[in-house]
């Protein structure tokens, strides 16, 4: 395998990495809430450059190494990930790397086309709008009636 991608492949891979990281809910929450301190956004940008460098400069790279990089980075933001997303992100990055080395940018093109923003359901812990809305709109009347009948 050729460890040095072409200029086009490198640009595509960098964009793919940025897209994947920017859509990772756990990372977004950690950065937006500054769980890693005031420099959380800068740490995230630096990590994107670091992972790009590792993906483009390593002759042999294993998914476990990418997993470890992601896990260590999230821990540096005081964020422990237990939802399996680290493995998913690592796998996406490895697939993009292999594809870019082959001149195939399909997965990155697909990412660009699915311009999905997950911010709408990223909320700070402790803010619970559901309790207020269920009382106001009566949408959960069945559960409320059952509980009222028991009293």
GITA-V624947 format. One line per field, one symbol per residue. ss: DSSP state (A for helix, B for strand, O for the rest). psi: psi as a letter, one per 20 degrees, with the letter a starting at -180 (. if undefined). A space follows every 10 residues. Layout:
ss = ???
psi = ???
This chain:
ss = OOOOOOAAAA AAAAAAAAAA AAOOAAAAAA AAOOOOOOOA AAAAAAAAAA AAAAAAAOOO OOAAAAAAAA AAAAAAOOOO OOOOAAAAAA AAAAAAAAAA AOOOOAAAAA AAAOOOOOAA AOOOOOOOAA AAAAAAAOOO AAAAAAAAAA O
psi = poiorrgggg gggggggggg hiiogggggh ghjlhjahjg ghggghhggg hggghhipgp pqhhgggggg ghghhijkop pjjihggggg gggggggggh hjjokghhgg ghhmmppjhh joqqqionih gghhhgijhk hghggghhhh .
